[in-house]
Amino acid sequence: MNRKLWAGAGLLFLSYINVLVPQEWALANHFAAGFIFTPCIALFVFGVIFLSEGVVQKLGGVSLWSLASGGGWRRYVRFFVVAAVVGCFLEVCAQWLGKLWYYPYYPTWFYWPAFLPSFILYWVMIAESYTAGKALLDRLLHWGGRQKLRYYWFEPALYYVLGACGAGLLLFGLLRAYLDYGLTGGYFFNALSPSMRVPPLHYIIWASVGLWLLCEGVLYVRQRHSLLHSMLHGYAVPALAMVGVALALALVWESQNARVGYWAYQNWPWPGARLFGVQLSVLADWPMNYVLYLLPAASLVPAWAPVFFARPVIAAKERGKGDGRRV
């Protein structure tokens, strides 16, 4: 076992220090409890990142960190800018607009300074865990098939239609969710407590599906691999990795959150249907979390698309060519 695996496992273990905090005390002393729970969140996130890097290194996959390193400071800047844009955009849509969760332990003066670094790290955790799951499935399944990027005769029209429909759904869903606040007194910002007025969940669902489809169209225009392309051409590892890793990570992290309540969910269906304290509707949405974090990032930086969605031989070759080479 390499050092990253040991470090990741150790950090994950330490993140469970939160179980020593009495629930009654935490509920009665939110402000003080936040100072205990916040380091536990950081330990968990860094634990997943280090553990995932160790798995990828052990299996000989393409490391997420390789997307940032090896090209000077500009590549590091690009990596963290993309992580920030994708992570913060989805938080703005799902929390600020959709009011799908809130953060009961954190005052305003802490929320704003922590906003940007928190969602950069969250994006890195999602992407790292996915690359680890993909590397593991690639090793186990040895999925065959064509290596070059090719398209069936119907795919060009399909991706153009999907991209156009996706743009429409994204704009309509977000605009309709915002306008819905006008029916109940206007929009209000609230990230730290329950909200009495929330837009219907299906508007955020439409916007989420729209973002996915828009990214599929963008990746086709840029002649890059995508999630849908990989499935159409017989390479199911990206989809299986997203579902498998998302459910595994969700059960571990959300079950921990269900006890201490780092964040609390609202505006989700079937709140009483739970597994290990986790709402099943929330659990079912986690694979979409991976879709919406990985496809927009690949659309913004097309050189990352083979790493996320191509077979391992192609991914390694494309990483070796550098960012300026098209598939």
C-alpha positions in Angstrom: 0.0 0.0 0.0 1.5 3.4 -1.0 1.7 6.4 1.2 -1.3 8.1 -0.4 -3.5 5.2 0.4 -2.4 5.1 4.0 -2.8 8.9 4.3 -6.3 8.8 2.8 -7.4 6.0 5.1 -6.0 7.7 8.1 -7.7 11.0 7.3 -11.1 9.3 6.7 -10.7 7.5 10.1 -10.0 10.8 11.9 -13.0 12.5 10.3 -15.2 10.3 12.5 -14.1 12.3 15.5 -17.5 14.0 15.1 -19.2 10.9 16.6 -17.7 11.9 20.0 -19.7 15.2 20.0 -23.0 14.7 21.9 -25.9 15.4 19.5 -27.8 17.3 22.2 -24.9 19.7 22.8 -24.4 20.2 19.1 -28.0 21.1 18.6 -28.0 23.5 21.5 -24.6 25.1 20.5 -24.5 25.4 16.8 -21.9 28.0 16.6 -19.4 26.2 18.8 -20.2 22.8 17.2 -19.4 24.3 13.8 -15.8 24.8 14.9 -15.6 21.1 15.7 -17.4 19.7 12.7 -15.6 21.9 10.0 -12.2 20.2 10.5 -14.0 16.8 10.3 -15.4 17.8 6.9 -12.0 18.8 5.8 -10.5 15.5 7.0 -13.1 13.5 5.1 -12.6 15.5 1.9 -8.8 15.3 1.9 -9.1 11.6 2.9 -11.1 10.8 -0.2 -8.7 12.8 -2.4 -5.6 11.1 -1.1 -7.2 7.7 -1.1 -8.4 8.1 -4.6 -5.0 9.4 -5.8 -3.4 6.3 -4.2 -5.8 4.0 -5.9 -5.1 5.6 -9.3 -1.4 5.4 -8.7 -1.6 1.8 -7.6 -3.6 0.8 -10.7 -1.6 2.8 -13.2 -4.5 5.1 -14.2 -4.4 8.7 -15.2 -4.2 10.9 -12.1 -6.5 13.9 -11.7 -3.5 15.8 -10.4 -1.7 15.3 -13.7 -4.3 17.6 -15.2 -2.9 20.4 -13.2 0.8 19.6 -13.0 3.5 19.4 -15.6 2.6 22.6 -17.5 3.7 25.5 -15.4 1.7 27.8 -13.2 -0.9 28.5 -15.9 -2.1 24.9 -15.8 -2.5 25.0 -12.0 -4.5 28.2 -12.3 -6.7 26.7 -15.0 -7.3 23.6 -12.9 -8.5 25.6 -9.9 -10.5 28.1 -11.9 -12.4 25.3 -13.6 -13.0 23.6 -10.2 -14.3 26.9 -8.8 -16.5 27.7 -11.7 -18.2 24.3 -11.9 -18.4 23.8 -8.1 -19.8 27.3 -7.4 -22.2 27.3 -10.4 -23.9 24.2 -9.2 -24.1 25.5 -5.6 -25.7 28.7 -6.9 -28.3 26.8 -9.0 -29.1 24.0 -6.4 -28.8 25.9 -3.1 -29.2 29.6 -3.8 -32.0 29.1 -6.4 -33.4 25.7 -5.6 -33.0 25.8 -1.8 -32.3 22.1 -1.8 -30.2 22.3 1.4 -28.8 24.7 4.0 -26.0 24.9 6.5 -27.3 25.2 10.0 -23.9 25.4 11.8 -22.2 28.2 10.0 -22.8 32.0 10.4 -22.7 34.4 7.5 -19.2 35.6 8.4 -17.9 32.1 8.0 -20.0 31.0 5.0 -18.7 33.6 2.6 -14.9 33.2 3.1 -15.3 29.4 3.0 -17.5 29.4 -0.1 -14.9 29.4 -2.8 -12.3 27.0 -1.3 -15.1 24.7 -0.1 -16.5 24.1 -3.5 -13.1 23.9 -5.2 -12.3 21.0 -2.8 -15.7 19.4 -3.3 -15.2 19.4 -7.1 -11.7 17.9 -6.6 -13.1 15.2 -4.3 -15.8 14.2 -6.8 -13.4 14.1 -9.7 -10.7 12.3 -7.8 -13.1 9.6 -6.5 -14.4 9.1 -10.1 -11.0 8.6 -11.6 -10.2 6.0 -8.9 -13.5 4.2 -9.6 -12.8 4.3 -13.4 -9.3 3.0 -12.9 -10.6 0.1 -10.8 -13.3 -0.8 -13.3 -10.9 -0.5 -16.3 -8.6 -2.9 -14.5 -11.3 -5.4 -13.6 -13.4 -5.3 -16.8 -10.8 -4.9 -19.6 -13.5 -3.3 -21.8 -12.6 -3.8 -25.5 -13.7 -1.9 -28.6 -12.5 0.7 -31.0 -9.8 3.0 -29.8 -10.2 6.0 -32.1 -12.9 8.6 -31.7 -15.5 7.7 -34.2 -19.2 8.5 -34.7 -22.2 6.6 -36.1 -24.0 8.2 -39.0 -26.8 9.5 -36.8 -24.7 11.0 -34.0 -23.9 14.5 -35.5 -27.6 15.3 -35.8 -28.2 13.8 -32.4 -25.6 15.9 -30.6 -26.7 19.1 -32.2 -30.3 18.4 -31.2 -29.3 17.4 -27.7 -27.1 20.5 -27.3 -29.9 22.9 -28.5 -32.5 21.2 -26.3 -30.1 21.2 -23.3 -29.5 24.9 -23.7 -33.2 25.5 -23.7 -33.9 23.3 -20.7 -31.1 24.9 -18.7 -32.2 28.5 -19.3 -35.9 27.6 -18.9 -35.4 25.7 -15.7 -33.3 28.3 -14.0 -35.4 31.3 -15.2 -38.7 29.5 -14.2 -37.3 28.7 -10.8 -36.3 32.3 -10.3 -39.6 33.7 -11.5 -41.5 31.4 -9.2 -40.2 33.4 -6.3 -42.2 36.4 -7.7 -45.4 34.5 -6.9 -44.6 34.3 -3.2 -43.0 37.8 -2.6 -39.8 37.8 -4.5 -36.4 36.1 -4.3 -34.5 36.0 -1.0 -31.0 34.6 -0.3 -30.9 32.1 2.5 -28.2 29.4 2.8 -28.0 29.0 6.6 -31.6 28.1 7.7 -34.7 26.5 6.4 -36.7 28.4 3.7 -40.4 28.7 3.8 -40.6 29.5 0.1 -39.0 27.2 -2.4 -39.5 26.7 -6.2 -40.8 23.3 -7.4 -38.0 20.8 -7.6 -38.7 19.8 -11.2 -37.4 23.2 -12.4 -34.0 22.3 -11.0 -34.2 18.8 -12.5 -34.9 20.3 -15.9 -32.0 22.6 -15.6 -29.7 19.8 -14.5 -30.7 17.6 -17.4 -30.3 20.6 -19.7 -26.7 21.2 -18.5 -25.8 17.6 -19.2 -27.3 17.6 -22.7 -25.7 21.0 -23.5 -22.3 19.6 -22.5 -22.8 16.6 -24.7 -23.3 18.9 -27.6 -20.3 21.1 -26.8 -18.0 18.0 -26.5 -19.2 16.8 -29.9 -18.5 20.2 -31.5 -15.0 20.0 -29.9 -14.6 16.4 -31.2 -14.0 15.0 -27.7 -15.2 11.9 -25.8 -18.3 12.3 -23.7 -20.5 10.2 -21.4 -23.2 9.5 -24.0 -20.6 8.8 -26.7 -18.8 6.2 -24.5 -22.1 4.4 -23.8 -23.2 4.4 -27.5 -19.8 2.9 -28.5 -19.9 0.1 -26.0 -17.7 1.5 -23.2 -19.9 1.5 -20.1 -17.1 2.1 -17.6 -17.7 5.8 -17.1 -21.4 5.4 -16.5 -20.8 2.4 -14.1 -18.0 4.3 -12.3 -20.3 7.3 -11.8 -23.1 5.2 -10.4 -20.9 2.9 -8.3 -18.6 5.6 -6.8 -21.5 8.1 -6.2 -23.6 5.6 -4.3 -20.6 4.3 -2.2 -19.4 7.8 -1.4 -22.9 9.0 -0.7 -23.7 6.2 1.7 -20.5 6.8 3.7 -20.6 10.6 3.8 -24.4 11.2 3.9 -24.8 8.6 6.7 -22.1 10.6 8.7 -23.9 13.8 7.9 -27.3 12.3 8.9 -26.0 12.0 12.5 -24.3 15.4 12.9 -26.1 17.5 10.3 -23.3 19.5 8.5 -26.0 20.3 6.0 -29.7 19.7 6.1 -31.9 18.8 3.1 -35.2 20.4 2.2 -37.5 20.4 -0.9 -36.8 16.8 -1.7 -39.5 14.1 -2.2 -40.2 11.2 0.2 -38.3 12.6 3.2 -39.4 9.5 5.3 -37.8 7.0 2.9 -34.3 6.5 4.3 -31.4 4.1 4.3 -28.9 4.4 7.1 -30.5 7.8 7.9 -30.0 9.1 4.3 -33.0 10.1 2.2 -33.4 7.8 -0.7 -34.2 10.7 -3.1 -31.0 12.3 -2.1 -29.1 9.1 -2.6 -30.6 8.5 -6.0 -29.4 12.0 -7.1 -25.8 11.5 -6.3 -24.8 9.9 -9.7 -26.2 13.0 -11.4 -23.8 15.0 -9.1 -20.9 13.3 -10.9 -22.4 14.0 -14.4 -22.8 17.7 -13.6 -19.4 18.1 -12.1 -17.4 16.2 -14.8 -19.1 17.0 -18.1 -19.0 20.8 -17.7 -15.3 20.6 -16.6 -14.5 18.6 -19.7 -16.5 21.0 -21.9 -14.4 23.9 -20.5 -11.1 22.1 -20.9 -11.6 19.6 -23.8 -8.2 18.0 -23.1 -9.7 16.5 -19.9 -12.5 14.6 -21.7 -10.4 11.6 -22.7 -9.2 11.2 -19.1 -12.8 11.1 -17.9 -14.6 9.3 -20.7 -12.2 7.4 -22.9 -10.7 3.9 -22.6 -7.4 3.9 -20.6 -5.2 3.5 -23.6 -6.7 6.5 -25.3 -6.6 8.6 -22.0 -2.9 7.9 -21.5 -2.1 8.7 -25.1 -4.1 12.0 -25.0 -2.5 13.1 -21.8 0.9 12.5 -23.4 0.1 14.6 -26.4 -0.6 17.7 -24.3 -3.5 20.1 -24.3 -3.1 21.5 -27.8 -3.7 18.3 -29.7 -7.2 17.4 -30.9 -8.4 13.8 -31.0 
